[in-house]
């Protein structure tokens, strides 16, 4: 039982490049979400999904896209990277259709945009 | 606007003492609150959840209180140990549905000195 896995661990991008951050969970959780964590600002919700085929925006969705074709996977796409997207990104999952329950976080992806 | 504050960026206490961390919020009516622990370079790990109609929750050496009148939650670690050193995050949830809003505090970095 691997829990929540994220790849890559580290990534450096140039402004304007695109990339996909991968997230997978093997706990059959319905709810999955993406956060970014910046110094002094806490975790901020980017996008979330309450089940396969259903996604919605969080607090800071601009510049990011998501899709949920399977229960297990929830990739986050950066369309055209900007220096303001330099951050640590965490994926999380929880059982049921809400973040109400205990959230399990992945180890994070540290992204630098030059 | 909705705001959540954790008492201080850093807290240093002597081993064996009780550590008390504070989470205050304004312009918000949370249905429930969670506390997480985060170690450097890792994702947050769930510790405790407390609902709006609960005054107190305990788990081993941990205790959480929730005062909706004062708009405050207190997180206590009794008989603290150096291994308790970490950043602790509080998270507030506005409801129980999939559309519930979640807000994380920026965290308090706790250091326990031997």
Interface residues (C-beta under 8 A of the other chain):
Chain A: X4 X31 X35 X40 X41 X42 X43 X44 X45 X50 X56 X90 X92 X97 X98 X99 X100 X102 X103 X104 X105 X106 X107 X108
Chain B: X4 X9 X32 X34 X36 X41 X42 X43 X44 X45 X46 X49 X89 X91 X93 X96 X97 X98 X99 X100 X102 X103 X104 X105 X106 X107
